[in-house]
Amino acid sequence: MSTTIKQAMFPLHDDNPTRSFPFITILLIIACVLIFMWQLSLGKHAQAAVYIFGATPAFIFGYEPYPVKATFIPAWSTTVTSMFLHGGWMHLLGNMLYLWIFGNNIEDAMGKKRFIIFYLLCGLAALFANALPDPHSTIPMIGASGAISGILGAYLVLFPHARVLVAIPLGIFIHTTRLAAYWVLGFWFVLQIINSLLSSGQQGGVAWGAHIGGFVAGIILIPLFKRRGVQLFTPRRS
């Protein structure tokens, strides 16, 4: 039986305005939603789509033959297609919430073309961070979580003092408060590490290693991808 610690706070909004329209962020959200609707339309064949378009380590590293029915798409391309699949409504909505809140500022800080490359690189880093410890695994990995984790890492470096409105469940009540981004994202990252340790050795479930790998990739890549003049560790606005 899996043992994990559930998220204790959920971001709702940040107070960090942007100078440009977040076209790519919105496009990514639309793409993920439309592809998930396509998954639902497949009915009983939805799992087959996950098996074909999800990123399976054993196929990517060549330890297992790629399924005959999937030969129209090379195994390496699933490292990208897997980022647009989701395992359920909560998986999708959670990812899109984080992408909507934090993605617009990162897109604004680096420009649209760089943001696309950054997003994909963080997704790839996340995937391999989760796959390399068990390259023989035949369990497909899906979801935008890894790429979005990179956005969270970048946000932490660029805007640690931005205020984030969060909801904190307290039994049957929900308390809302504003916290600095470094508290919200730092807590999120620590939670990923704890859950990764608790789920060590278990098969399937949440790819905690991908979240950690994507977050670290975002921290490393943001100085290279941000626009000139965009400050790291922006101080708190008075």
Contacts in CASP RR format, 6 or more apart in sequence:
PFRMAT RR
TARGET T0000
AUTHOR 0000-0000-0000
METHOD contacts of the structure
MODEL  1
MSTTIKQAMFPLHDDNPTRSFPFITILLIIACVLIFMWQLSLGKHAQAAV
YIFGATPAFIFGYEPYPVKATFIPAWSTTVTSMFLHGGWMHLLGNMLYLW
IFGNNIEDAMGKKRFIIFYLLCGLAALFANALPDPHSTIPMIGASGAISG
ILGAYLVLFPHARVLVAIPLGIFIHTTRLAAYWVLGFWFVLQIINSLLSS
GQQGGVAWGAHIGGFVAGIILIPLFKRRGVQLFTPRRS
2 199 0 8 1.000
2 202 0 8 1.000
2 205 0 8 1.000
3 198 0 8 1.000
3 199 0 8 1.000
4 195 0 8 1.000
4 198 0 8 1.000
4 199 0 8 1.000
4 206 0 8 1.000
5 191 0 8 1.000
5 194 0 8 1.000
5 195 0 8 1.000
5 198 0 8 1.000
7 188 0 8 1.000
7 191 0 8 1.000
8 168 0 8 1.000
8 169 0 8 1.000
8 187 0 8 1.000
8 191 0 8 1.000
9 166 0 8 1.000
9 167 0 8 1.000
9 168 0 8 1.000
9 179 0 8 1.000
9 184 0 8 1.000
9 187 0 8 1.000
10 97 0 8 1.000
10 166 0 8 1.000
10 167 0 8 1.000
10 168 0 8 1.000
11 97 0 8 1.000
11 98 0 8 1.000
11 101 0 8 1.000
11 102 0 8 1.000
11 164 0 8 1.000
11 165 0 8 1.000
11 166 0 8 1.000
11 184 0 8 1.000
12 101 0 8 1.000
12 165 0 8 1.000
12 166 0 8 1.000
12 167 0 8 1.000
12 176 0 8 1.000
13 101 0 8 1.000
13 164 0 8 1.000
13 165 0 8 1.000
14 101 0 8 1.000
14 102 0 8 1.000
14 105 0 8 1.000
14 162 0 8 1.000
14 163 0 8 1.000
14 164 0 8 1.000
14 165 0 8 1.000
14 181 0 8 1.000
15 162 0 8 1.000
15 163 0 8 1.000
15 164 0 8 1.000
15 165 0 8 1.000
15 178 0 8 1.000
16 105 0 8 1.000
16 159 0 8 1.000
16 162 0 8 1.000
16 163 0 8 1.000
18 104 0 8 1.000
18 105 0 8 1.000
18 107 0 8 1.000
18 108 0 8 1.000
19 108 0 8 1.000
20 107 0 8 1.000
20 108 0 8 1.000
20 111 0 8 1.000
22 103 0 8 1.000
22 104 0 8 1.000
22 107 0 8 1.000
22 108 0 8 1.000
23 107 0 8 1.000
23 112 0 8 1.000
24 107 0 8 1.000
24 112 0 8 1.000
24 115 0 8 1.000
24 116 0 8 1.000
24 119 0 8 1.000
25 99 0 8 1.000
25 100 0 8 1.000
25 103 0 8 1.000
25 104 0 8 1.000
25 107 0 8 1.000
25 115 0 8 1.000
28 99 0 8 1.000
28 119 0 8 1.000
28 144 0 8 1.000
29 96 0 8 1.000
29 99 0 8 1.000
29 100 0 8 1.000
31 84 0 8 1.000
32 84 0 8 1.000
32 86 0 8 1.000
32 92 0 8 1.000
32 95 0 8 1.000
32 96 0 8 1.000
32 144 0 8 1.000
33 92 0 8 1.000
33 96 0 8 1.000
35 84 0 8 1.000
35 85 0 8 1.000
35 86 0 8 1.000
36 85 0 8 1.000
36 86 0 8 1.000
36 88 0 8 1.000
36 92 0 8 1.000
39 46 0 8 1.000
39 49 0 8 1.000
39 50 0 8 1.000
39 85 0 8 1.000
39 86 0 8 1.000
39 87 0 8 1.000
40 46 0 8 1.000
42 48 0 8 1.000
42 49 0 8 1.000
48 69 0 8 1.000
49 85 0 8 1.000
50 85 0 8 1.000
50 87 0 8 1.000
50 140 0 8 1.000
50 142 0 8 1.000
51 67 0 8 1.000
51 70 0 8 1.000
51 140 0 8 1.000
52 67 0 8 1.000
52 69 0 8 1.000
52 70 0 8 1.000
52 73 0 8 1.000
52 78 0 8 1.000
53 73 0 8 1.000
53 78 0 8 1.000
53 81 0 8 1.000
53 82 0 8 1.000
53 85 0 8 1.000
53 142 0 8 1.000
54 78 0 8 1.000
54 81 0 8 1.000
54 82 0 8 1.000
54 85 0 8 1.000
54 140 0 8 1.000
54 141 0 8 1.000
54 142 0 8 1.000
55 78 0 8 1.000
55 79 0 8 1.000
55 81 0 8 1.000
55 82 0 8 1.000
55 127 0 8 1.000
55 131 0 8 1.000
55 140 0 8 1.000
55 141 0 8 1.000
55 142 0 8 1.000
56 64 0 8 1.000
56 75 0 8 1.000
56 78 0 8 1.000
56 137 0 8 1.000
56 138 0 8 1.000
56 139 0 8 1.000
56 140 0 8 1.000
56 141 0 8 1.000
57 63 0 8 1.000
57 131 0 8 1.000
57 134 0 8 1.000
57 135 0 8 1.000
57 136 0 8 1.000
57 137 0 8 1.000
57 138 0 8 1.000
57 139 0 8 1.000
57 141 0 8 1.000
58 64 0 8 1.000
58 135 0 8 1.000
58 136 0 8 1.000
58 137 0 8 1.000
58 138 0 8 1.000
59 65 0 8 1.000
59 66 0 8 1.000
59 75 0 8 1.000
59 78 0 8 1.000
59 138 0 8 1.000
60 75 0 8 1.000
60 76 0 8 1.000
60 78 0 8 1.000
60 79 0 8 1.000
60 131 0 8 1.000
60 135 0 8 1.000
61 131 0 8 1.000
61 135 0 8 1.000
61 136 0 8 1.000
62 75 0 8 1.000
63 135 0 8 1.000
63 136 0 8 1.000
64 136 0 8 1.000
64 138 0 8 1.000
66 75 0 8 1.000
73 81 0 8 1.000
78 140 0 8 1.000
79 124 0 8 1.000
79 127 0 8 1.000
80 120 0 8 1.000
80 124 0 8 1.000
82 127 0 8 1.000
82 140 0 8 1.000
82 141 0 8 1.000
82 142 0 8 1.000
82 143 0 8 1.000
83 120 0 8 1.000
83 123 0 8 1.000
83 143 0 8 1.000
83 144 0 8 1.000
83 146 0 8 1.000
83 147 0 8 1.000
84 143 0 8 1.000
84 144 0 8 1.000
85 142 0 8 1.000
85 143 0 8 1.000
86 92 0 8 1.000
86 95 0 8 1.000
86 142 0 8 1.000
86 143 0 8 1.000
86 144 0 8 1.000
87 142 0 8 1.000
87 143 0 8 1.000
91 143 0 8 1.000
95 143 0 8 1.000
95 144 0 8 1.000
95 145 0 8 1.000
95 148 0 8 1.000
96 144 0 8 1.000
98 148 0 8 1.000
98 151 0 8 1.000
98 152 0 8 1.000
99 144 0 8 1.000
99 148 0 8 1.000
99 151 0 8 1.000
101 164 0 8 1.000
102 148 0 8 1.000
102 151 0 8 1.000
102 152 0 8 1.000
102 155 0 8 1.000
103 148 0 8 1.000
103 151 0 8 1.000
103 155 0 8 1.000
105 155 0 8 1.000
105 158 0 8 1.000
105 159 0 8 1.000
105 162 0 8 1.000
106 115 0 8 1.000
106 118 0 8 1.000
106 151 0 8 1.000
106 154 0 8 1.000
106 155 0 8 1.000
106 158 0 8 1.000
106 222 0 8 1.000
107 115 0 8 1.000
109 154 0 8 1.000
109 158 0 8 1.000
109 222 0 8 1.000
109 226 0 8 1.000
109 227 0 8 1.000
109 230 0 8 1.000
110 118 0 8 1.000
110 222 0 8 1.000
110 225 0 8 1.000
110 226 0 8 1.000
110 227 0 8 1.000
110 230 0 8 1.000
111 227 0 8 1.000
114 225 0 8 1.000
115 225 0 8 1.000
117 225 0 8 1.000
118 154 0 8 1.000
118 218 0 8 1.000
118 221 0 8 1.000
118 222 0 8 1.000
118 225 0 8 1.000
119 147 0 8 1.000
119 151 0 8 1.000
120 147 0 8 1.000
121 217 0 8 1.000
121 221 0 8 1.000
122 146 0 8 1.000
122 147 0 8 1.000
122 149 0 8 1.000
122 150 0 8 1.000
122 151 0 8 1.000
122 214 0 8 1.000
122 217 0 8 1.000
122 218 0 8 1.000
122 221 0 8 1.000
123 146 0 8 1.000
123 147 0 8 1.000
123 150 0 8 1.000
123 210 0 8 1.000
123 214 0 8 1.000
123 217 0 8 1.000
125 150 0 8 1.000
125 213 0 8 1.000
125 214 0 8 1.000
125 216 0 8 1.000
125 217 0 8 1.000
125 218 0 8 1.000
126 145 0 8 1.000
126 146 0 8 1.000
126 147 0 8 1.000
126 149 0 8 1.000
126 150 0 8 1.000
126 207 0 8 1.000
126 209 0 8 1.000
126 210 0 8 1.000
126 211 0 8 1.000
126 213 0 8 1.000
126 214 0 8 1.000
126 217 0 8 1.000
127 141 0 8 1.000
127 146 0 8 1.000
127 210 0 8 1.000
129 209 0 8 1.000
129 210 0 8 1.000
129 212 0 8 1.000
129 213 0 8 1.000
129 214 0 8 1.000
129 216 0 8 1.000
129 217 0 8 1.000
130 141 0 8 1.000
130 207 0 8 1.000
130 208 0 8 1.000
130 209 0 8 1.000
130 210 0 8 1.000
130 213 0 8 1.000
131 137 0 8 1.000
131 141 0 8 1.000
137 203 0 8 1.000
139 203 0 8 1.000
139 204 0 8 1.000
141 207 0 8 1.000
141 210 0 8 1.000
145 207 0 8 1.000
145 210 0 8 1.000
145 211 0 8 1.000
146 207 0 8 1.000
146 210 0 8 1.000
146 211 0 8 1.000
146 213 0 8 1.000
146 214 0 8 1.000
147 214 0 8 1.000
149 192 0 8 1.000
149 210 0 8 1.000
149 211 0 8 1.000
149 212 0 8 1.000
149 213 0 8 1.000
149 214 0 8 1.000
149 215 0 8 1.000
149 218 0 8 1.000
150 214 0 8 1.000
150 215 0 8 1.000
150 217 0 8 1.000
150 218 0 8 1.000
150 219 0 8 1.000
150 221 0 8 1.000
151 218 0 8 1.000
152 185 0 8 1.000
152 188 0 8 1.000
152 189 0 8 1.000
152 215 0 8 1.000
153 185 0 8 1.000
153 189 0 8 1.000
153 214 0 8 1.000
153 215 0 8 1.000
153 216 0 8 1.000
153 218 0 8 1.000
153 219 0 8 1.000
153 222 0 8 1.000
154 218 0 8 1.000
154 219 0 8 1.000
154 221 0 8 1.000
154 222 0 8 1.000
154 225 0 8 1.000
155 162 0 8 1.000
155 181 0 8 1.000
155 185 0 8 1.000
156 181 0 8 1.000
156 182 0 8 1.000
156 185 0 8 1.000
156 186 0 8 1.000
156 189 0 8 1.000
156 219 0 8 1.000
157 218 0 8 1.000
157 219 0 8 1.000
157 222 0 8 1.000
157 223 0 8 1.000
157 232 0 8 1.000
157 233 0 8 1.000
158 222 0 8 1.000
158 226 0 8 1.000
158 230 0 8 1.000
158 231 0 8 1.000
158 232 0 8 1.000
158 233 0 8 1.000
158 234 0 8 1.000
159 181 0 8 1.000
159 234 0 8 1.000
160 180 0 8 1.000
160 181 0 8 1.000
160 182 0 8 1.000
160 233 0 8 1.000
160 234 0 8 1.000
161 180 0 8 1.000
161 181 0 8 1.000
161 182 0 8 1.000
161 234 0 8 1.000
161 235 0 8 1.000
161 236 0 8 1.000
161 237 0 8 1.000
162 180 0 8 1.000
162 181 0 8 1.000
162 234 0 8 1.000
163 178 0 8 1.000
163 179 0 8 1.000
163 180 0 8 1.000
163 181 0 8 1.000
164 178 0 8 1.000
164 179 0 8 1.000
164 180 0 8 1.000
164 181 0 8 1.000
164 184 0 8 1.000
165 176 0 8 1.000
165 177 0 8 1.000
165 178 0 8 1.000
166 176 0 8 1.000
166 177 0 8 1.000
166 178 0 8 1.000
166 179 0 8 1.000
166 184 0 8 1.000
167 174 0 8 1.000
167 175 0 8 1.000
167 176 0 8 1.000
168 174 0 8 1.000
168 175 0 8 1.000
168 176 0 8 1.000
168 177 0 8 1.000
169 175 0 8 1.000
180 236 0 8 1.000
189 212 0 8 1.000
189 215 0 8 1.000
192 208 0 8 1.000
192 209 0 8 1.000
192 211 0 8 1.000
192 212 0 8 1.000
192 215 0 8 1.000
193 208 0 8 1.000
193 212 0 8 1.000
195 206 0 8 1.000
195 208 0 8 1.000
196 208 0 8 1.000
196 209 0 8 1.000
196 211 0 8 1.000
196 212 0 8 1.000
199 205 0 8 1.000
199 206 0 8 1.000
199 208 0 8 1.000
222 232 0 8 1.000
223 232 0 8 1.000
226 232 0 8 1.000
END
